Each structure stands twice: as C-alpha cells, then as structure tokens.
C-alpha cells in the first residue's frame, strides 16, 4: 500500500490503475461495437483526500464523484480551481440539497418528488442548472424505494415529467446500481439491460435524457455492453484503502 505522504508514488499508483481501467473500458467498447468516446469514466473518490483528486486531474481525469455531502463539499471547495465536473451519486437527503446544489454539476440519485422540489429551490437560489438523473431501483415495487435508494421502474415516467418541468433542473437520463435483492440480484447484465429498456422508453417522451449511468469497478464491462454512457469507478482506480477520519 502506497504511503499517502509520498505523492510521487501515489501518482504512479493511480496512473497504473487508471491505465488498467481505461484498457477495460476500451475492450468492452470494442466488444460491444461502440466507440470509446461514447463512455465517460467518472472516478468515485469517496473516502480519499483532495490530494488524490488533484493527482487524478494531473493524470487527465475530468469527472469525479462523491456519495456523501460532508465529504464532497470541502473536497470540491479545495479543488475548485481544477475545473472538474462533479457528480453526486449517493442517496441524497433533503437537508443536504442546498449544499450539494452549490458544487455538483450532476445529481445521479433523484428518486422522489420531494427531492425534485428541494433541488429546484436550491438550484434557483444558487443560480445554477443541475443535470439530474433518475435513480432506478430494480428491486422496488411501484410506490416504493429500493434498499439502496431509487425509484421503482413503474414510477420513472411520472418523476421524469416532474423533473422536466422543474426550474433550474435538467433531466439528463437514468442511473442504477446492480441490485442485491430481487429478480436481478447477481445478474448485472440483465439489470443493466433492463435499465437500457427504461432509458429507451424515457427518451420517447424526453429525447434529451440520453445519459445512462451504470456499472462500477466490478461490473463496468456488463454496463458498457448494455449501453452505459457513464461508468462510476472507485476502488479499481483508487485502490482498497482505509477510510479517512
């Protein structure tokens, strides 16, 4: 494990990990008959310091993600000079919305009407437009939320219409996490295929909602094969390291 106090060694470690992830994405794109340019790598930097974000930026990473506002807000502020695109990918409580609206360019985890209303107000106060993705819970029934957040597939269309009408918000697409329970548990290929179906249906009413955020370190190949436009990769780039604090 590389010492955090040695930025030279840490940068070399990150560079090697990034190269391996890039190779995986490129191979997956080739196997699916897709251009590498069709897939954006979003590096999830949760539990890692702002120094790692700076090293990643030096290595060419432009999209970074966080899943907890208490970690993301100070990190985004410390890296504000880098011109990065910030993605919020975790479950979002309404009391954190005002903070998230101040730095996030995209929120991947919109899953209920109350959150849409809170984000709308926060975006207007911040004078910003937020790109929003509907998180789809493939383990949830209509009217319910998934164990890891997300709206049931049957509720996506109604939520999309609300998002599309909201001021300061932009409906950009859908997101999912391969479920741990339900009919798609243990079958990321089928899960991501179902997300593709939902995305296709969504775009008949909202043609601009083209983003499909799916796949992480363990299943990015399956996500690319199913049409993901954004893959969210953490440990394969940053390694398995102790939590901060």
N, C-alpha and C positions, 0 to 999 in steps of 0.2 A: 504494500500500500504506500503510495507516494506521500511524503510529508507535505502538509498544507503550507509550510513556511518556505518551500522551495518552488517558486513559480516556474522556473525553467523546467524542472522535472514534471511538474503538474501540466504545463502546457504540452510537453511531449506526450504525456499520457493521454490527454484529451485529443490531441491530433491523431494519435493512433486509433483511438476509439471511434472518432468521427470518420476516419477513412474506412474503417470496417463497416460502420453503419451505412455510409454512402454506397459502398460496394453492394451491401444487401439490398438497398433501395433500387440501385441501378439494375441488379439482376432480376429483381421482382418486376420492375417495369418492363424489362426486355421479355420476360416470360409471359407477361400479360399483353404484349404488343402495344405498350404505352411509351410515350416519350418521358424521359427522366424529368423534363421541365414541368410535367403535369402534377408532380408530387412535391409538396413543401415539407421540409423537415422542421418540426417545432421541437426544440430541446427543452425538456421539463427540468428546471433547475431547483426544484423544491429540496429543502434542507441543505443546499450548497450556498456558499458565500458569494457576495457580489464580485469578489476577485475572480471566481470561476467564470462568471458572466463576462467579465472583461477579457479573459483569456479566450473564451469562445468567440467573442466578437472579433478578436485579432485573427482567429482562425477562419473567419468568414461566415459565422452563424449570424443570421439576421432576425430569426424568430425564436423567442424564448417564452416559456410558460411557467406559471405558478398555480398552486391549488389552494393556498391559504393567504388571505389578505395580510395577516400580521407578519408574514414573511415577505410577501410580494411588495407591499407599499414602500418599506425602507430600501429594499433592493432596487426597485425601479427608480427611486429618487437618487440613489447612489450611482446609477448607471444612465441617468437621463441624458448625458452628453453623447451617448453612443448611437443614438438614432435607431434603436431597436424597435421591433414590433412586439408588443407584449400581449400574450394570450392568458386569460384567466380560465382555468379548466376544472376547478374544483366545485363542489357544492357551495352555493352562494346564499348566505343568509341576508335578509333584507337590511339588517343593521350594518352590514359591511358594504352595501351598494354604493354609497356616496364616495367612500374611499376608492373602491375599485374603478368607478367611473372617472377618477382623476388620472389614471395611468394606463388602464387596459385599452387596447385597440380592438380586441375581440373578446367576447364572453361566450364560452362554449357550452355553458351549463344552464341555459334558460329552460325552465321546466314547469312553470306555473304562472297563472295570470297575475298574482300579487307581485311576483318578481318583475314581470314586464312593467307594471305600473311604477314600481320603485326605481327601476333602471331608467324609465322615461323621465321621471322627475330629476334624477341625479344627472343624467346626460344634459338636460336642459340647463340645470344650474351650472354645470361645468362648461357649457358652451361647446360640447363635443358631440360627435356622432359615433356611436358604438356599433361595431359589427356584432351581430348576435346569431348564435347557433342554437337550435332546439336540441336539448339532450334527450335522446330516445332511450327509454328503459325497456329492453326486450323481455324483461321478467315481470312486467307490470300489466295488470288488467285496466280497462277503461276507468278513469277517475282516480287511479292510484299512482303513486310514485314508486320507482324502483328502490331496491336496497341501497344502491349507490347513487341515488338521485335519478332524475329523468322522468319524462312524461311517457305515459303509455302510448303505443303506436296509434291507437284509436283517437287520441286526443291531440295529435300533432297538427292536423289541419286547422282546428279552431284556434290553437295557440299561435300558429303561423299568421292567421288573419289578424289577431290582436297585435302581434309584433309589427306586422306590415303597416298598421295604422298609427303606431306609436311615434311620437315626435322624438327626434334625436337618436332613434334606433334604426338599424338596417338589418333586415332579415337576410342572412348570408347562407344559411344551409342547416345541416344537421350534424349531430355528434352522437357517438355511442361508445360505451365501454363493454367489452365482451362480458356477458353476464355470468355470474357464479351460480345462478339457480335458474330454474325454468327450462323450457324446451331447447334453448340454445346453449345451455351450460356445457362447457367443454368442447364447443364446436364453433370456434371463431369464424371459420369460413362461412358457415351457414348464417351466423349472426350478422356478419358484415354484408352478406348477400341480401339479407332482409333489410338492412339499412339502405342499401342501394335501391331496393324497390320503393322504400318510403321516400327517398330523395327524388326518385324519378316522378313519383306521384305529386310530390310537393311542387316540383318545377312546372307542372302543367298550370298551376294557379299563380306561381311566383317564379317566373323564369330566371330571375337574377340570383336565386338561392342555390348557388352551384357548389358551395363548399361541402365536402364530406369529410369530417374529422373522425378518423378511426385508426386503431392499431397503435400498439406500444412496443416496447423492446422485444417482447416475446412473440408477437403476432403481426408484425408490420407487413410481412410478406402476404399473409392472407388478406389484410386490409387493402394493399395495393392491387391485388388480383381482383378485389371486389369493387375497385373504382375510387378508393380514398384519394382525396386531393391533399389532405394534411395528415401526417403521422406524428404522434406525440411520443417522443423517445426520451427517457430519462436515464435509467441505470446503464444501458448499453453505451451511452456516451460518457456519463459522469462516474460510473463505477458504483460498487456497493461500498458505501462509506457510512460512518456513524452519523446520527442526526446531530444537527447543531443545537446548542443550548440545551 
